[in-house]
Amino acid sequence: MIRIGKTKAGDSWETPKFILDMFPNAFDPCPLNERWSLSDYDGLTDEWDLSSGLVYINPPYSNPKPWVLRGIEEITKANFEGRKLTIVFLLKHDSSTEWFRLLHEAGAHSLMINGRLRFSNSKPASFPSVLMVLGGSQ
């Protein structure tokens, strides 16, 4: 069982395969997909595997802020140490939130997803989604 903090019912949206395929070597500290099966792992507090220089996160939609804060912390450390790191978040597109503002202020780029995602384990989402990219060659 992956420990990801308190989440609401219906928070488990498995990343669509076509999105995972865009980031084949990425580490996922918040996995709910076919690629990773980490047991007894807490992606908010445990060390991340940054060896590929790429992290992909599909956080719980009810509370993505702790994941955003951790991502910003990892990018800040990487920049200070002179390491290249890119972190990609799959999020509900909601520019009215504090976590969206934090990503924007940290220099994240938005990649809009046209239409509604059809998540691997359900019908189409009832909300728009966005990929937010931190780091990389900005």
C-alpha positions in Angstrom: 0.0 0.0 0.0 1.3 3.4 -1.0 1.0 6.0 1.8 0.1 9.3 0.3 -1.5 11.1 3.2 -5.2 11.8 3.6 -7.2 11.7 0.4 -10.8 11.8 -0.4 -12.8 9.0 -1.9 -12.5 9.0 -5.6 -9.0 10.5 -5.5 -7.3 7.5 -7.2 -7.1 8.3 -10.9 -4.7 6.1 -12.7 -2.5 8.0 -15.2 -3.5 7.3 -18.8 -0.9 5.1 -20.5 -0.3 7.7 -23.3 0.9 10.2 -20.7 3.1 7.7 -18.9 4.6 6.8 -22.3 5.8 10.4 -22.6 8.0 10.0 -19.5 9.4 6.5 -19.8 12.3 6.9 -17.4 10.7 9.2 -14.9 10.5 8.4 -11.2 7.0 8.5 -9.8 6.9 9.2 -6.1 3.1 9.0 -6.0 2.4 5.9 -8.1 -1.0 4.5 -9.1 -0.1 3.0 -12.4 1.2 -0.2 -14.0 4.9 1.0 -14.0 5.6 1.3 -10.3 4.6 -0.8 -7.4 6.3 0.5 -4.3 5.2 -0.8 -1.0 5.6 0.9 2.3 6.9 4.1 0.6 5.8 7.6 1.4 6.7 9.9 -1.5 6.1 13.0 0.6 8.9 12.2 3.1 11.0 9.4 1.6 14.0 10.1 -0.7 13.2 10.4 -4.4 15.2 8.6 -7.0 16.4 11.5 -9.1 19.0 9.5 -11.1 17.1 9.9 -14.4 16.7 13.7 -13.9 13.0 13.3 -14.5 10.1 13.0 -12.0 6.4 12.5 -12.9 3.7 13.0 -10.3 0.0 12.4 -10.5 -0.9 13.6 -7.0 -4.3 13.2 -5.2 -6.5 15.8 -6.8 -8.2 16.6 -3.4 -4.8 17.8 -2.0 -2.0 18.3 -4.5 -0.4 21.1 -2.5 2.0 18.9 -0.4 3.3 17.3 -3.6 3.7 20.7 -5.2 5.7 21.9 -2.2 7.9 18.8 -2.3 8.5 19.3 -6.0 9.5 22.9 -5.6 11.8 21.9 -2.7 13.5 19.2 -5.0 13.9 21.7 -7.9 15.3 24.3 -5.5 17.9 21.8 -4.2 18.8 20.6 -7.7 19.3 24.2 -8.9 21.5 25.0 -5.8 23.6 21.9 -6.5 23.8 22.5 -10.2 21.9 19.4 -11.2 19.4 19.2 -14.0 16.0 18.1 -12.9 12.5 18.2 -14.4 9.4 17.5 -12.5 6.1 17.0 -14.3 2.7 17.2 -12.5 -0.6 16.0 -13.9 -3.1 18.2 -12.2 -6.7 19.4 -12.3 -6.6 22.7 -14.2 -7.6 25.1 -11.5 -5.7 28.4 -11.6 -7.7 29.7 -8.6 -5.7 27.5 -6.1 -2.7 28.3 -4.0 -0.8 25.3 -5.3 -1.3 26.6 -8.9 0.0 30.0 -7.8 3.0 28.4 -6.1 3.9 26.5 -9.3 3.5 29.6 -11.4 5.8 31.6 -9.1 8.3 28.8 -9.2 8.5 29.2 -13.0 6.4 26.2 -14.1 5.2 25.9 -17.6 1.7 24.8 -18.4 0.9 22.2 -21.0 -2.9 22.2 -21.6 -4.7 19.0 -22.3 -7.4 19.4 -24.9 -10.8 18.0 -23.8 -11.2 15.8 -20.7 -8.8 13.0 -19.9 -10.1 9.4 -19.9 -8.3 7.9 -17.0 -7.3 4.3 -17.2 -9.6 3.1 -14.5 -12.8 5.2 -15.2 -14.9 7.3 -17.5 -13.8 10.8 -18.7 -12.9 13.2 -15.9 -15.4 15.8 -14.9 -12.7 18.5 -15.0 -10.0 19.7 -17.3 -6.4 18.6 -16.7 -3.0 20.2 -17.2 0.6 19.1 -17.1 2.7 21.6 -15.1 6.5 21.3 -15.8 9.1 22.6 -13.3 12.8 22.8 -14.2 14.3 21.5 -17.4 15.8 23.9 -19.9 13.8 27.0 -19.1 
